[in-house]
Amino acid sequence: MPAPDPKHAVRATRSAGRKMRSQLLDGASRLFKERGLSGTSISDIAAAADAFPSQITYYFRTKEALFVEAACRDMLYLARATEQAALNALTPRDYTHALAETVTATDTVAFFAEALTLTRRRQDLAPLVERTIERLHSEGARAYAGQVERHGWRTLRAPEESSRRFWAVAIGVIVEGFAMGRAAEEMCGELLRALGEQATATSGNDGMRLRLVGNRNRDTSASSDEETSS
């Protein structure tokens, strides 16, 4: 029998390792969200991922490192889902509503905020959080710039500034909302109020401006007047 190809064996090992890491992150994410960091043990995570406790320490070293990586991964998944939800928006208002509704519909941001707090005591974990935040900003700016160019909107701020502002406001509103026991709909409304206008539409078909949730009736009347006059 010929000896196995060493390169093939390495690829198989790496593939199995990536699969195991993913399983551990999946199981850890669910348990951390349900029970918190202190309420979740390494053995609990191993059981949820059909793995051995030693595999957790092999891939992540500590439970805290696993917590931060799981929170960062979930945050990037949420950012991708948020971008996809807003992809088909035809007006600036619809775009911002899609972003706000998606980001407030889960507890991912609150989970990520716990990771931010944890890194204050564990500075060795801070680089992963920093890279995650930079990806949030850069990918958000890219997505927003694409929509502005596609529809011809007139953005009130540079895409990079808009993206940073969105995530900073979203994290603040959602952390406060979870602390106060607010429903997702309440957090979404508060987020929209805090964001205000981000862009205006320039074409006749997209003439609707971003509206503040608290001024819905007034804005609806104004929109009707504009349509009548046109």
C-alpha positions in Angstrom: 0.0 0.0 0.0 1.4 3.4 -0.9 2.0 5.8 1.9 -0.7 8.5 2.3 0.0 11.9 0.8 1.3 14.1 3.7 -0.2 17.2 2.2 -3.6 15.5 2.0 -3.3 14.4 5.7 -2.5 18.0 6.7 -5.5 19.4 4.8 -7.7 16.8 6.4 -6.4 17.6 9.9 -6.9 21.3 9.3 -10.5 20.7 8.0 -11.3 18.6 11.1 -9.8 21.3 13.3 -11.9 24.0 11.7 -15.0 21.9 12.1 -14.3 21.2 15.8 -13.6 24.9 16.5 -16.9 25.8 14.8 -18.8 23.2 16.8 -17.3 24.5 20.1 -18.1 28.1 19.2 -21.7 27.2 18.3 -22.3 25.3 21.5 -20.5 28.0 23.6 -22.5 30.8 22.0 -25.8 29.2 22.9 -24.8 28.4 26.5 -23.2 31.7 27.2 -26.3 33.6 26.0 -28.5 31.4 28.1 -26.4 31.2 31.3 -23.7 33.8 31.1 -19.9 33.3 31.5 -20.0 32.3 35.2 -22.9 30.0 34.7 -21.3 28.0 31.9 -18.6 25.4 32.6 -16.1 24.0 30.2 -17.6 20.6 30.6 -21.1 22.0 29.7 -19.6 23.4 26.4 -17.8 20.2 25.6 -21.0 18.2 26.1 -23.0 20.6 23.9 -20.4 20.3 21.1 -19.9 16.6 21.5 -16.3 17.2 22.3 -13.8 16.7 25.2 -13.0 19.5 27.7 -9.3 19.2 26.7 -10.3 20.2 23.1 -11.6 23.6 24.4 -8.3 24.4 26.1 -6.4 23.1 23.1 -8.2 25.5 20.7 -9.0 28.4 22.9 -6.8 28.1 26.0 -9.4 29.6 28.4 -13.2 29.8 28.8 -12.8 33.6 28.7 -11.0 33.5 25.3 -13.8 31.2 24.0 -16.4 33.7 25.3 -14.9 36.6 23.5 -14.3 34.8 20.2 -17.9 33.4 20.3 -19.3 36.9 20.9 -17.1 38.4 18.1 -18.1 35.8 15.6 -21.8 36.2 16.4 -21.4 40.0 16.0 -19.9 39.6 12.5 -22.7 37.1 11.6 -25.2 39.7 12.7 -23.5 42.4 10.7 -23.8 40.2 7.6 -27.4 39.5 8.2 -28.1 43.2 8.8 -26.4 44.1 5.5 -28.4 41.4 3.7 -31.7 42.6 5.2 -31.1 46.2 3.9 -29.8 45.2 0.5 -33.2 45.6 -1.3 -34.1 48.9 0.4 -35.2 51.5 -2.2 -35.2 54.5 0.0 -32.9 55.8 2.8 -35.7 55.4 5.3 -36.3 51.8 4.4 -32.5 51.1 4.5 -32.2 52.5 8.1 -35.4 50.7 9.2 -34.1 47.4 7.9 -30.8 47.9 9.7 -32.5 48.9 13.0 -35.0 46.1 12.9 -32.4 43.4 12.3 -29.8 44.5 14.8 -32.4 44.8 17.6 -34.1 41.5 16.9 -31.5 39.3 18.7 -29.4 39.4 21.9 -26.1 39.3 19.9 -25.2 42.9 20.6 -25.7 42.5 24.3 -23.5 39.4 24.2 -20.8 41.3 22.4 -21.0 44.1 24.9 -20.2 41.6 27.7 -17.1 40.6 25.7 -16.2 44.3 25.5 -16.4 44.5 29.3 -14.4 41.3 29.8 -11.5 42.6 27.8 -11.0 45.5 30.2 -9.7 42.9 32.7 -8.2 40.7 30.0 -6.2 42.9 27.7 -4.7 39.9 25.9 -8.2 39.4 24.4 -8.6 43.0 23.3 -7.0 42.6 19.8 -9.8 40.2 18.7 -12.4 42.7 19.8 -10.5 45.5 18.0 -10.4 43.6 14.8 -14.1 42.8 15.0 -15.0 46.4 15.5 -12.8 47.5 12.6 -14.6 44.9 10.4 -18.0 46.1 11.5 -17.0 49.7 10.5 -15.3 48.8 7.2 -17.9 46.4 6.0 -20.7 48.6 7.1 -19.2 51.6 5.2 -18.7 49.5 2.1 -22.3 48.3 2.1 -23.7 51.8 2.8 -21.5 53.4 0.1 -22.7 50.8 -2.4 -26.4 51.7 -1.6 -25.7 55.4 -1.9 -24.0 54.9 -5.3 -26.6 52.4 -6.5 -29.6 54.6 -5.8 -28.1 58.1 -6.1 -28.8 59.0 -2.5 -27.3 62.1 -1.0 -25.6 61.0 2.2 -25.4 63.5 5.0 -22.1 61.9 6.3 -19.2 60.0 4.8 -20.0 56.3 4.7 -17.2 55.6 7.2 -18.6 58.1 9.6 -22.1 56.7 9.1 -21.1 53.2 9.8 -19.1 54.0 13.0 -22.0 56.1 14.2 -24.6 53.4 13.5 -22.7 50.7 15.5 -21.9 53.1 18.4 -25.5 54.2 18.7 -26.8 50.6 18.2 -24.6 49.1 20.9 -25.5 51.9 23.4 -29.3 51.7 22.7 -29.3 47.9 22.9 -27.2 47.6 26.1 -29.5 50.1 27.8 -32.6 48.4 26.4 -31.5 45.0 27.8 -30.7 46.5 31.1 -34.1 48.1 31.3 -35.9 45.1 30.1 -37.2 46.7 26.9 -38.8 44.8 24.0 -37.1 44.6 20.6 -39.7 47.0 19.2 -38.9 49.6 21.8 -35.2 49.4 21.2 -35.8 49.6 17.4 -37.8 52.8 17.8 -35.2 54.3 20.1 -32.4 53.5 17.7 -34.3 55.1 14.8 -34.9 58.2 16.9 -31.2 58.4 17.9 -30.0 57.9 14.3 -32.3 60.5 12.7 -31.6 61.2 9.0 -28.6 59.6 7.4 -29.3 60.3 3.8 -31.9 61.8 1.5 -33.1 60.4 -1.8 -32.5 62.4 -4.9 -34.6 60.8 -7.6 -38.4 61.5 -8.0 -39.3 57.9 -7.1 -37.2 57.9 -3.9 -38.2 61.3 -2.6 -39.1 60.0 0.8 -36.7 61.3 3.5 -35.6 59.4 6.6 -38.2 60.0 9.3 -37.9 60.1 13.0 -40.2 57.5 14.6 -41.7 60.0 17.1 -42.7 62.3 14.3 -44.4 59.7 12.1 -47.8 61.4 11.8 -46.3 64.8 11.1 -43.9 63.4 8.5 -46.7 61.4 6.9 -48.7 64.6 6.4 -45.6 66.4 5.0 -45.0 63.5 2.6 -48.6 63.7 1.4 -48.3 67.4 0.9 -45.2 66.9 -1.2 -46.8 64.3 -3.3 -49.8 66.5 -3.9 -47.7 69.4 -4.9 -45.7 67.3 -7.3 
